[in-house]
Amino acid sequence: MTAEEEYCTVVRCENVNVASSNTFPNALASIGVHLDNVGDIVIEDSNTVCFVVTPEVTKQCLRLLSKELVGTGVSLSVVDSHEFMPHGEMQEMKLSRVLERQMERKKLDAGYVQFG
C-alpha cells in the first residue's frame, strides 16, 4: 500500500450519462457520502468521470453510486495506483438547494442541534 492509498482512492465511473445524471456531489450525498470525504471530481468525457474519495467511503461508492446515476451499464472501479488522475473538466463541489433543504430537515427530524 502506497502512502497515497492510505489517504485517498481514485474511482472511475464509466458508461454514465453525465448530462442526464444528477451532479456527482448530489449523487454522493444521496448515498450518504459526506462531501468532506470527497476530493476532486473530473469529468473526462460525456461518459466517464473520475473522483477522489477517502478509503473509508470507497466501498460505499462502489456499491451504491451506480444506482443514483443515469446510464446503461454504469460501472465503478478503483483506479490502479500507477495511473494518474485524468485531465478534464472539474465539477464544482456544490449541493443543489433542494438536497441541502432535505438534509437540514433530516437533521431537525433526528433532533440534531446546531450551535453557532
Backbone torsions as a table, in degrees:
resi	resn	phi	psi	omega
1	MET	NA	127.9	178.7
2	THR	-83.0	167.7	179.8
3	ALA	-61.6	-37.3	-179.9
4	GLU	-63.9	-38.2	-178.3
5	GLU	-65.5	-23.9	177.8
6	GLU	-70.4	-28.2	-173.1
7	TYR	-108.2	-26.3	-177.3
8	CYS	-153.7	158.1	177.0
9	THR	-133.0	135.7	175.9
10	VAL	-97.8	126.7	-179.5
11	VAL	-114.1	133.4	176.8
12	ARG	-105.5	131.0	177.9
13	CYS	-114.2	118.2	-176.9
14	GLU	-115.9	158.8	179.5
15	ASN	63.7	30.1	177.9
16	VAL	-100.9	138.6	175.8
17	ASN	-86.2	95.2	-173.4
18	VAL	-61.3	-40.1	-177.1
19	ALA	-66.3	-35.9	-176.3
20	SER	-92.6	-17.9	-176.7
21	SER	-77.7	160.0	170.4
22	ASN	-60.1	150.7	176.7
23	THR	-61.8	151.7	-176.4
24	PHE	-61.6	-41.1	176.0
25	PRO	-58.3	-41.0	178.2
26	ASN	-65.8	-44.0	-179.1
27	ALA	-63.3	-42.1	179.2
28	LEU	-65.2	-43.2	179.0
29	ALA	-64.0	-35.7	-177.8
30	SER	-70.8	-18.8	175.0
31	ILE	-97.8	7.9	175.0
32	GLY	92.0	14.3	178.0
33	VAL	-93.3	115.0	179.7
34	HIS	-71.3	140.7	-175.4
35	LEU	-65.8	-13.7	173.1
36	ASP	-66.1	-20.2	-180.0
37	ASN	-94.7	8.7	-176.3
38	VAL	-119.8	136.9	176.0
39	GLY	-104.1	-136.2	-178.4
40	ASP	-65.8	144.1	172.1
41	ILE	-121.6	118.3	-175.8
42	VAL	-118.3	123.4	176.3
43	ILE	-90.0	107.6	-179.3
44	GLU	-70.3	-51.4	178.3
45	ASP	-153.3	-170.1	-174.8
46	SER	-69.7	-7.2	-178.8
47	ASN	-124.3	-5.2	-173.4
48	THR	-133.7	132.2	178.5
49	VAL	-133.7	138.4	173.0
50	CYS	-118.0	143.5	178.5
51	PHE	-147.6	157.3	-177.3
52	VAL	-107.1	132.6	176.0
53	VAL	-135.8	165.0	174.5
54	THR	-74.2	152.3	-179.3
55	PRO	-58.1	-26.7	-177.8
56	GLU	-65.6	-27.5	-176.8
57	VAL	-108.8	3.0	-178.1
58	THR	-58.9	-48.9	-177.7
59	LYS	-61.6	-41.1	178.3
60	GLN	-60.5	-43.2	178.7
61	CYS	-64.6	-45.7	-178.1
62	LEU	-62.5	-35.4	-178.0
63	ARG	-79.8	-41.7	-166.4
64	LEU	-107.6	-25.1	-170.6
65	LEU	-64.2	-34.5	-178.3
66	SER	-61.5	-25.4	179.2
67	LYS	-74.0	-19.5	-178.4
68	GLU	-94.9	-7.0	-173.9
69	LEU	-110.8	152.6	178.8
70	VAL	-92.4	135.7	177.5
71	GLY	154.3	159.9	178.5
72	THR	-98.2	120.5	179.8
73	GLY	71.1	39.1	178.5
74	VAL	-60.3	126.8	179.8
75	SER	-129.6	142.7	178.4
76	LEU	-121.7	140.2	178.7
77	SER	-149.8	155.0	176.7
78	VAL	-81.6	132.6	179.3
79	VAL	-76.3	137.0	178.4
80	ASP	-59.2	149.5	-176.2
81	SER	-65.2	-21.1	-179.7
82	HIS	-86.6	-7.3	177.7
83	GLU	-87.8	154.2	179.3
84	PHE	-102.1	159.4	174.6
85	MET	-64.7	130.1	-177.1
86	PRO	-71.2	162.9	174.3
87	HIS	-84.3	147.6	178.6
88	GLY	170.2	-168.8	-178.8
89	GLU	-84.7	129.5	177.7
90	MET	-79.0	137.9	177.2
91	GLN	-97.1	136.4	-179.1
92	GLU	-66.5	139.2	-178.8
93	MET	-89.9	74.0	-178.1
94	LYS	-136.9	132.4	177.4
95	LEU	-82.6	153.0	175.2
96	SER	-69.7	155.2	-179.8
97	ARG	-62.7	-36.7	179.8
98	VAL	-62.1	-45.8	179.9
99	LEU	-66.5	-38.4	177.1
100	GLU	-60.2	-43.3	178.9
101	ARG	-64.0	-42.3	179.3
102	GLN	-61.5	-41.2	-179.7
103	MET	-67.2	-38.4	177.3
104	GLU	-64.4	-41.0	178.5
105	ARG	-63.2	-39.8	178.8
106	LYS	-62.4	-39.9	178.2
107	LYS	-62.7	-44.1	-179.9
108	LEU	-65.9	-42.6	179.5
109	ASP	-64.9	-32.8	-179.2
110	ALA	-82.3	-8.2	177.6
111	GLY	87.9	17.6	177.0
112	TYR	-71.5	141.7	177.3
113	VAL	-115.7	130.2	179.8
114	GLN	-108.8	125.9	179.7
115	PHE	-103.2	144.9	169.4
116	GLY	76.6	NA	NA
